[in-house]
Structures are given as C-alpha cells and as structure tokens.
Amino acid sequence: MPHTIETTPTSEENLTVACFCGRRYAVPRRLSGRQIRCGRCKTALRVGPAQAKRAPAPRGIDRTAKQLGAPEASNDPYAPPREVQRDRPQGQTPPTSKEFMRDRDLTAEGHVMAMGLWTRVWGLLLGLGALAFVVFGLPKASGAAAAFLLVGAVFALGWAGFTILLGTHLMGLRNWARIVFAVLSGLQLLNFGLQLLTEPFPQKLVSLIVAAWVCAQLWALFGEAGARVFQPDYQARRARDPRSVAFWWSPFFIVPAVLLALFVVGALFVVLRLAV
C-alpha cells in the first residue's frame, strides 16, 4: 500500500516530495494524488496535496513485531533494527538471547551432573569392594593382621560413603561439592606430577593422559559456563523451570562409560580363559 507523503510547494509548477529514506524529489504539481516510486528505497509513495499531513507509519509492522516478541518498532518503518542503530564497542560480543544462555547452562550442567554421577559410581564400587573384603577376606586373617585389615576396611567404607555423598551433592550443583572435588583433583594432579618425575616412559604417558582429563574436569567446573550453574540466580531459575538434562551426551559421561565397558569385557575374557 503506497504511503501519502508530505509535500511542500517549491514553485507554482513543482512540489517537493520527501521520502522516508531522506531522498527528496521535485514533482510536478499535476502529479498530486498520484503514485510514484522512490529511486533509492523503491518505496511506493502517493503524492499528497501541498502541506498535507504526513500519514503515520503502517501499524501492521508494529503488530507483527509484538506478535514475534520483538521490541516495539519506531514510527519510521525503514529505520534499522534497534540492535544495529549504534555501533558496538570493539571487541564486545553481541548479546545472546535468554534461551541461548539457558541452553549453554544446560550443557555445562550436564557436564557437572556426569562428573557427579561417576563420583557416586566409584564410591559405590569402593563400598562394595570393602564389604566383599570384610566378608571373604577378613575371616582368613588373624591377630594383628586381622585388626589392621579391619581398620582398612572401615576406612574404605567411610571413604566410599563420603564419595557417594560428594557425587550426590555435585549432581545437585552444590558449590561446596565443587570446591571439595577441586581439592581432591588438585591432590591427584600433584601425584601425577610426581609420577612424571619418577616413573618410566609408559607410566608417564598414562599419568599425562589422566592429568589432562583431570584438568578438563576442573575447566568444566570453574570455566565461565561451568561456574554459572553454581550461581544463586541459576539455582533459582533451575528451581522455577526444572527440566531434564541429557548428561549422557557429555564426554565426561561417555569416556568413563566406554572405559568401564572395556574393563568389564576384558575381565570377563580373562575369567573365561582361566576357567578353560
């Protein structure tokens, strides 16, 4: 639909037509009331009478913007979007939508939940191993050896319970669990550093790979996205909008699962070979 444009008389024969884009044209007075097209923006314009009131911008644009949830459009339908009306400072990243930020948080939350899950699994395996040792190994010992083994089994059971508790609270995104997990990971890195200095090359390679894995876990916990999920505002948003997190797609879930599956298959293979 053409827009009626304000015109001003420049002479007895011509009228000045100003388009929305800023272009001005000298139009013969005899074309008053007819339709022309702007040579710059190709907008259809209807030449109004001299000193005619400028028609408002089409309301359909504003209604469409409101339906899409966009900010209210300005009166000028040809104005650039609000986000690009001013230049951003150099190096400043464009703002991201809340949904995009929420998805980034969900990804980081999946990494943390995967680490918490495997922490619980390792604690459970340690507890089962300690119980099996108490049931089957302790009756065969006697004297001081039995007392020493009993103390070791009790310590292992206590550590297993603490590990399960740590994994549970890490899955719940508790900040204290993240700090304790980081301290234990730091002790592991210190141990791996000593192994790199003392062990032969094959063991050094294994220690280096495991140390890189521990560093990746620390980055996932204390990086920009990982640290965000432990903030109070994210905790409140998570409580208001609970949704399932696909932590099984996290590499911190897939890699340990593959290694555990390979270990189980290898153990079964060894048992079958010994049985034969």
C-alpha positions, -999 to +999 in steps of 0.1 A: +000+000+000+015+034-010+021+060+017+008+095+014+039+118+016+041+154+029+048+178+001+058+214+001+054+238-028+087+249-043+072+268-072+039+273-089+045+241-110+065+218-087+061+202-053+090+188-032+083+152-021+104+139+009+106+101+012+111+082+044+147+074+035+156+111+032+155+114-005+137+145-019+122+149-053+108+178-073+074+165-086+051+184-110+020+197-092-001+179-117+010+146-102-006+154-069-026+125-057-008+100-079+017+073-071+054+074-076+083+052-065+114+063-047+145+057-067+166+049-036+145+026-014+119+016-041+090+026-017+057+033-033+046+069-025+014+088-031+019+125-037-004+143-014-017+179-016+006+207-006+013+210+031-006+177+036-002+160+070+022+131+069+005+098+073+016+076+102+037+046+097+018+013+089+005-002+121+009-037+107+047-036+113+042-029+150+016-056+154+039-081+137+068-071+159+046-075+190+034-109+179+071-120+174+080-107+209+104-081+194+108-046+208+082-021+196+092-006+163+098+030+157+075+052+137+099+050+108+094+016+091+127+020+073+148+026+104+174-001+111+167-026+139+172-013+174+202-037+179+222-021+150+212+015+154+245+022+172+279+007+168+291-017+195+325-011+212+353-030+195+357-065+209+322-066+225+303-097+216+266-093+206+241-100+233+227-136+233+191-144+240+180-159+273+171-192+257+206-195+242+222-187+276+199-212+292+210-239+267+247-231+274+239-235+311+222-268+304+253-281+286+275-271+315+251-286+339+252-319+320+290-319+324+287-314+362+260-340+366+280-365+346+310-360+369+288-363+400+272-395+387+306-412+381+318-400+415+288-418+431+295-449+410+332-450+421+321-446+457+295-474+453+321-497+438+346-489+465+320-497+492+310-530+476+347-539+473+353-531+510+322-552+520+334-581+499+368-579+515+353-579+550+331-609+542+355-630+524+390-619+533+388-609+570+379-643+583+411-658+569+433-633+588+442-635+624+458-614+652+473-580+643+468-586+606+430-590+611+429-558+631+448-539+605+426-552+577+395-543+597+407-507+602+414-505+565+380-519+556+363-494+579+383-465+564+374-477+529+337-479+538+338-444+553+356-430+522+331-447+500+302-431+518+318-397+516+324-402+479+288-411+473+277-380+493+301-358+473+288-371+440+251-367+451+257-330+461+278-324+429+248-336+408+227-312+429+251-283+419+262-276+454+291-252+455+309-269+484+309-301+465+326-284+436+353-270+459+359-304+476+361-321+442+386-295+430+408-300+461+408-338+455+416-332+418+445-309+428+459-337+450+456-361+421+475-336+398+502-334+424+505-372+425+506-373+387+533-347+387+555-368+410+549-398+388+560-379+357+593-373+375+599-408+388+581-433+366+594-447+333+580-436+300+549-458+296+537-448+331+545-412+323+523-413+293+493-427+312+498-402+340+499-374+315+467-385+299+449-388+332+463-354+343+448-339+311+415-355+319+415-340+355+424-306+341+394-308+317+372-316+347+384-286+365+379-264+335+343-277+332+337-268+369+354-234+370+351-222+334+327-194+325+298-216+317+305-241+345+308-215+372+275-200+361+254-231+370+266-228+406+254-192+410+223-184+431+204-169+402+208-200+382+198-221+411+166-201+415+159-203+377+165-240+378+140-244+407+114-224+388+119-242+355+131-277+361+138-298+330+157-330+323+194-327+314+208-350+288+241-356+308+246-389+290+258-369+259+285-353+279+321-365+272+325-367+310+299-395+309+308-412+276+345-416+282+343-433+316+314-454+304+335-467+275+365-474+297+343-492+322+327-513+295+362-522+281+374-532+316+343-554+322+348-571+288+385-577+295+378-591+330+352-615+316+376-626+289+404-633+315+379-652+337+368-673+308+403-681+297+412-691+333+381-713+335+391-731+303 
